Amino acid sequence: MKQYTVLTLFPEMVLQAFSHSILCRAQKQGYIAINAVNIRDFSKNKQKHVDDYPYGGGPGMVMQAQPIYDAYQSIPCEKRGRMIYLSPQGKRFTQDIAKQLSQEENIVFLCGHYEGVDERVLEELNAEELSLGDFVLTGGEIAAIAIIDAVARLVPGVLAKEASFEEESFWEGLLEYPQYTRPPVFMGRSVPEVLLSGHHGNIAKWRRQQSVLRTKQKRPDLLQ
């Protein structure tokens, strides 16, 4: 079983995201386990604050190292594994990284807030940083949810068929070919004849051509 643990100020936000659909079923079937640890539970002040003013001045607040460190220490040793901090400064998350992470037995995700977290706890926990892209979110939870979804669906058994993801966008560096379903004609637009032919060789060739064409039109950077 693959174990994903999220250190967060909003555990209900994380757990709710995985209480439906495919990943909910995967948890019930024992392929993956997703847990959330509330960082605020490890605050040592009466108000349960987990942030303070930044040294050197500046706007906003910074998450303190101690509650984060103690939250991490509360995770059983055998379930700690790789530590990932969701940050706009991190390496951009890709399908290739999702494939790599799907091989990990245990991953811990740290969700930052405010102006970020005390740098010392990132160093102490040897955290690597990942980003969804060149933009800023109000917190790391959405990024953690997106990455866990992308990673967990690659775990054997989570999807009904391996082919469900092997022909998707980015799997081989190309975007996915266009998809069609019934009816054969909609608003005067017909399904390409080759898809109705039953000739699997021609269909595979057409799909490959369409993948290359779509990638060239929409994401030429991937072809480079």
TASUL-V192078 format. One record per pair of residues at least 4 apart in sequence whose ideal C-beta (glycine too) atoms are under 6 Angstrom apart, sorted by the first residue. I is the first residue (numbers start at 1). GAP is how many residues later the second one is. D is the distance in whole Angstrom. If there is no record, write none. Layout:
BEGIN
((I:GAP:D) (I:GAP:D))
END
This chain:
BEGIN
((1:29:6) (1:32:6) (2:30:5) (2:153:5) (3:30:5) (3:76:5) (3:103:5) (4:30:5) (4:103:5) (4:144:5) (5:30:5) (5:70:6) (5:103:5) (6:8:5) (6:30:5) (6:103:5) (6:138:5) (7:30:5) (7:32:6) (7:64:5) (7:103:5) (8:6:6) (8:28:6) (8:103:4) (8:133:6) (9:30:6) (9:31:6) (9:104:6) (10:131:6) (11:4:6) (11:25:3) (11:27:5) (12:4:6) (13:128:5) (14:22:4) (14:127:6) (15:21:5) (17:128:5) (18:5:5) (18:16:5) (19:5:5) (20:4:5) (23:129:6) (26:5:4) (26:6:5) (26:132:4) (27:5:6) (31:124:6) (31:126:5) (31:127:5) (32:120:5) (32:123:6) (37:34:5) (39:11:6) (39:28:5) (39:29:6) (39:32:5) (40:8:5) (40:10:6) (42:25:4) (42:28:4) (42:29:5) (43:5:5) (43:7:5) (43:24:5) (45:4:5) (50:13:6) (50:14:6) (50:17:5) (51:10:4) (51:12:5) (51:63:5) (52:12:6) (54:4:5) (54:8:5) (60:54:5) (60:55:4) (61:53:4) (62:53:5) (62:56:6) (63:54:4) (64:54:6) (65:4:6) (65:53:4) (65:55:5) (65:56:4) (68:53:5) (69:52:5) (72:53:6) (75:4:5) (75:5:5) (79:27:5) (80:28:6) (81:25:3) (81:26:5) (82:22:5) (82:25:5) (83:25:5) (83:42:5) (83:44:5) (84:25:5) (84:44:6) (84:46:5) (85:25:5) (85:37:6) (85:42:4) (85:44:5) (86:25:6) (86:54:3) (86:57:4) (86:58:5) (87:42:4) (88:43:5) (88:48:5) (89:40:6) (90:39:3) (90:40:4) (90:41:4) (91:39:6) (92:39:6) (93:4:6) (93:37:5) (93:39:6) (93:54:6) (95:75:4) (98:52:4) (98:53:5) (101:50:5) (102:49:5) (102:52:4) (102:53:6) (109:35:4) (111:28:6) (111:29:3) (111:30:5) (111:33:5) (112:4:5) (112:5:5) (112:28:5) (113:26:5) (122:5:4) (132:11:5) (137:5:5) (140:4:6) (148:4:6) (152:6:6) (153:5:5) (153:6:6) (159:5:4) (162:4:6) (166:5:6) (168:8:5) (169:6:5) (169:7:4) (173:49:6) (174:37:4) (174:41:5) (175:39:5) (175:40:5) (177:30:4) (177:33:4) (177:34:5) (178:32:6) (180:11:4) (184:7:5) (185:5:5) (191:4:5) (194:8:5) (194:9:6) (194:12:5) (214:4:6) (215:4:5) (215:7:5) (215:8:6) (216:4:6))
END
